[in-house]
C-alpha cells in the first residue's frame, strides 16, 4: 500500500514535531505514573482508574504512530514559484469576493492536516480550496457545495 504524502507548511510540521515530543515525553510519563498508582491499589479487575489509564495509553501510542507517519511523509509547501506566476497554490492567502453578497473573505490554502475553517485555513481538497487552486487574480469560480453553488471572484493572492 502506498503511503499518502502529508502536505504541510513549515509551521505545521513544527507543530506536529512539538506534539510528538510532548506525547513521547510528558504525556507518556503521566500515563505510566497513573498505571503505577492504579496497580498499587490492588485488584485490577474492578479498577476503573487502571482501565482508563490503559485506554489513554492506547490512544496516546496510536497518536504517536500517526504523528511519526505524518512527519515521515511530510511535503513542505513552497508557493514561491506560484506567487511569482500570480496563481493560487498551496500556502497562498487569497481574498475572495462572494459574487452574490459582495462580502470579502480571506483564506489560506493548506493541506488537510492543517485545515481549520474557524481560522480561515481551508484544505486544498475542500470545495472552495479545490475550485480556486491554479486560478489567477480576477478569475471567477463557481463552487459546488452541499448547500448549492456559490460564485467567488479572486480579488488578491498573497
C-alpha positions in Angstrom: 0.0 0.0 0.0 1.4 3.4 -1.0 1.6 6.0 1.7 -0.1 9.3 1.2 2.0 12.3 1.5 1.2 14.8 4.2 1.2 18.4 2.8 2.2 20.9 5.5 3.6 24.4 5.9 6.9 24.6 7.7 5.0 25.9 10.8 2.6 23.0 10.6 5.5 20.5 10.5 7.0 22.1 13.7 3.6 21.8 15.4 3.5 18.1 14.7 7.1 17.6 15.9 6.2 19.5 19.1 3.1 17.4 19.7 5.1 14.2 19.1 7.8 15.3 21.6 5.0 16.1 24.1 3.3 12.8 23.7 6.5 10.7 23.8 7.7 12.6 26.9 5.3 14.3 29.3 2.1 12.5 28.3 3.6 9.1 28.2 5.3 9.6 31.6 2.0 10.8 33.1 0.2 7.7 31.9 2.9 5.4 33.2 2.6 7.1 36.6 -1.2 6.7 36.6 -0.8 3.0 35.8 1.6 2.5 38.7 -0.8 4.2 41.1 -3.7 2.1 39.9 -1.7 -1.1 40.2 -0.8 -0.2 43.7 -4.5 -0.1 44.6 -4.6 -3.9 44.2 -7.3 -5.8 42.3 -7.2 -4.7 38.7 -10.3 -6.5 37.6 -12.6 -3.7 39.1 -10.2 -0.8 38.9 -11.6 1.9 36.7 -8.5 4.2 37.1 -6.4 1.4 35.7 -8.9 0.7 32.8 -8.9 4.5 31.9 -5.1 4.8 32.1 -4.8 1.7 29.8 -7.3 3.2 27.3 -5.4 6.6 27.4 -2.1 4.8 26.9 -3.5 3.1 23.8 -4.8 6.3 22.4 -1.5 8.1 23.0 0.5 5.4 21.4 -1.8 5.4 18.4 -1.4 9.1 18.0 2.4 8.8 18.3 2.4 6.3 15.4 0.1 8.6 13.4 2.3 11.7 14.0 5.5 9.8 13.1 3.9 8.7 9.8 2.8 12.2 9.0 6.2 13.6 9.8 7.9 10.9 7.7 5.7 11.6 4.7 5.7 15.4 5.1 6.0 17.5 2.0 6.6 21.2 2.8 4.6 23.7 0.8 6.7 26.0 -1.3 4.4 28.5 -3.0 7.1 31.0 -4.1 7.0 29.9 -7.8 3.2 30.2 -8.0 3.3 33.6 -6.2 5.6 34.9 -8.9 3.2 33.5 -11.5 0.2 35.0 -9.7 -1.8 31.8 -9.3 -3.4 30.3 -6.2 -1.5 27.4 -4.8 -0.9 25.6 -1.5 0.2 28.2 1.0 -1.4 31.1 -0.8 -3.6 33.5 1.2 -6.4 34.6 -1.0 -9.0 37.3 -0.8 -12.3 36.2 -2.3 -15.4 38.2 -3.0 -18.8 36.5 -2.8 -20.5 37.4 -6.1 -23.9 37.3 -4.5 -23.4 39.3 -1.3 -20.3 41.3 -2.2 -18.7 40.2 1.1 -15.0 39.5 1.1 -13.4 36.5 2.8 -9.7 35.7 3.4 -8.5 32.1 3.2 -5.1 30.4 3.4 -4.9 27.2 1.3 -3.2 24.4 3.3 -3.1 20.6 3.3 -5.9 18.6 5.0 -3.8 18.1 8.1 -3.6 21.8 8.9 -7.1 22.8 7.8 -9.0 24.9 10.3 -12.1 26.7 8.8 -12.6 28.7 12.0 -9.1 30.2 11.5 -9.7 30.7 7.7 -7.3 27.9 6.8 -9.0 25.7 4.2 -7.9 22.5 2.7 -6.8 22.2 -0.9 -9.3 19.3 -1.1 -12.3 21.4 0.3 -14.8 22.6 -2.3 -13.6 26.2 -2.2 -9.9 25.3 -2.0 -10.1 22.9 -4.9 -12.1 25.4 -7.0 -9.6 28.3 -6.6 -6.3 26.3 -7.0 -4.3 27.4 -10.1 -6.6 30.3 -10.7 -5.4 33.9 -11.2 -6.5 37.2 -9.8 -9.8 38.5 -11.2 -10.9 34.9 -12.0 -14.4 34.0 -11.1 -15.0 30.4 -9.8 -18.2 28.5 -9.2 -18.0 26.3 -6.1 -20.4 23.3 -5.8 -21.2 22.8 -2.1 -23.8 20.7 -0.3 -25.8 24.0 0.2 -25.7 24.7 -3.6 -23.5 26.7 -6.0 -21.5 29.7 -4.8 -19.7 32.2 -7.0 -16.4 33.9 -5.9 -14.1 36.3 -7.6 -10.4 36.2 -6.7 -9.5 39.7 -5.6 -6.0 39.2 -4.4 -3.4 36.5 -3.9 -0.7 37.0 -1.2 
